[in-house]
Amino acid sequence: MIQTNILIIGAGPVGLFTVFEAGLLKLQCHIIDALPQPGGQCSEIYPKKPIYDIPAYPSILAGDLTAKLMEQIKPFSPGFTLGERAEVIEKDSEGQFIVTTNRGTKHRAPIIAIAAGLGCFEPRKPPVEGLANFEDKGVEYIIKDPEFYRDKKVVISGGGDSALDWTNFLADGVASEVTLVHRRPSFRGHPDSVQKVMDLAQSGKINLITNGEVVGVAGNGSLDSVEVKHKSDGMISLATDHWIPLFGLSPKLGPIGEWKLNIKKNAIEVDTFDYSTNVPGIYAIGDINTYPGKLKLILCGFHEATLMVQSAYKRIYPDRNLVLKYTTVSGAPSM
Ligand SMILES: Cc1cc2nc3c(=O)[nH]c(=O)nc-3n(C[C@H](O)[C@H](O)[C@H](O)COP(=O)(O)OP(=O)(O)OC[C@H]3O[C@@H](n4cnc5c(N)ncnc54)[C@H](O)[C@@H]3O)c2cc1C
């Protein structure tokens, strides 16, 4: 059981900044995110796109903003449960929340901050018969730890940056054999990554199949092979330990809809006094909340997080007097 003061659901920019504001009040945070890396939309959707409305940064790449936020919260040593979706929220006999993930990890906290953005990013799954039978038995939609594929035969499908980047990474001495399958003749990814893949294919370090798509999976209990339908060569059978279809992720509200919160148009209704929800002790900040005048901007989420932790502090320590201190005076002391 992971115990903390504030359990944050969502490691997007708003969830990350919450750790900083909570840390200033000496409140410990733990963050759960369904994705294997922090940054939310900034990392998952547009890491290389510049953002122009972060104060004091005339321009910053979304990926760099994530890195800066991680640096800013480091002194407060937040805990992370990454690659797991917060699934169930319950209350124990002492009034603390117990949050269990889809992998069974349990967390306990008096305060929950839902910073879940647009919801969980669900993988786009290809329409292959029997696919569900091989999920986590050779078929994975997200690469959490590349070491998992050490000395294994891997087939990757997709034509975007994820497919290209992971092909390049796993082919560099990690997997024993890498095949990239793409249904079109050209790729959508960064030209540099495309070039690397072409070079690897030319030097025989990867097997590149374009104009083909995986249409079948087979195995006895776990995946043994995939069937590729090729435009000119017909069916090709590939022996493999893993198939990783990387066709992107789309956000879904997911389990949040089951948490007895007031939901309006896929967002959680909050009181703008402190961004509390209808369930005492549960707050919602960032893109996931709604209120009159709401703007889905990072800047607004940062403001919401700042007010929210003040209210959380008063719930945790009702007898203590909270005095606002400027960081210019107090610094950002670690926990
Ligand atoms: C292309 C694009 C460009 C943008 N440009 C700008 C811009 O220039 N300026 C600006 O201010 N904003 C911009 N935005 C919007 C900005 O990205 C969002 O406002 C911001 O990401 C919201 O942050 P967040 O932390 O609330 O949520 P998110 O970034 O969406 O992060 C939420 C996290 O919660 C996780 N999650 C959800 N449900 C669960 C669950 N049940 N269990 C575990 N984890 C869960 C998700 O996996 C995700 O990582 C842009 C958005 C896009 C798509």
The ligand as an ORCA input file, in Angstrom:
! r2SCAN-3c Opt
* xyz 0 1
  C      -1.834     19.777    -30.218
  C      -2.081     20.513    -28.930
  C      -1.507     21.740    -28.723
  C      -1.710     22.422    -27.529
  N      -1.127     23.654    -27.360
  C      -1.267     24.291    -26.169
  C      -0.656     25.563    -25.954
  O       0.017     26.119    -26.836
  N      -0.823     26.154    -24.729
  C      -1.574     25.590    -23.728
  O      -1.666     26.141    -22.640
  N      -2.190     24.402    -23.932
  C      -2.059     23.749    -25.123
  N      -2.696     22.556    -25.326
  C      -3.559     22.026    -24.244
  C      -2.706     21.430    -23.137
  O      -1.887     20.404    -23.659
  C      -3.604     20.911    -22.025
  O      -4.320     22.005    -21.497
  C      -2.776     20.259    -20.934
  O      -2.069     19.146    -21.412
  C      -3.682     19.830    -19.787
  O      -2.871     19.284    -18.821
  P      -3.457     18.239    -17.746
  O      -2.307     17.940    -16.850
  O      -4.712     18.771    -17.196
  O      -3.870     16.950    -18.592
  P      -3.124     16.021    -19.656
  O      -1.948     16.677    -20.249
  O      -4.191     15.553    -20.590
  O      -2.614     14.779    -18.771
  C      -3.564     13.953    -18.153
  C      -2.909     12.627    -17.801
  O      -3.833     11.868    -17.017
  C      -3.687     10.497    -17.335
  N      -4.906      9.792    -16.941
  C      -6.186     10.027    -17.291
  N      -7.036      9.188    -16.672
  C      -6.261      8.383    -15.886
  C      -6.529      7.296    -15.020
  N      -7.780      6.859    -14.783
  N      -5.468      6.678    -14.431
  C      -4.192      7.082    -14.645
  N      -3.886      8.122    -15.467
  C      -4.912      8.756    -16.078
  C      -3.453     10.506    -18.837
  O      -2.772      9.324    -19.229
  C      -2.590     11.765    -19.012
  O      -1.222     11.472    -19.014
  C      -2.520     21.862    -26.511
  C      -3.108     20.615    -26.727
  C      -2.890     19.941    -27.916
  C      -3.531     18.595    -28.131
*
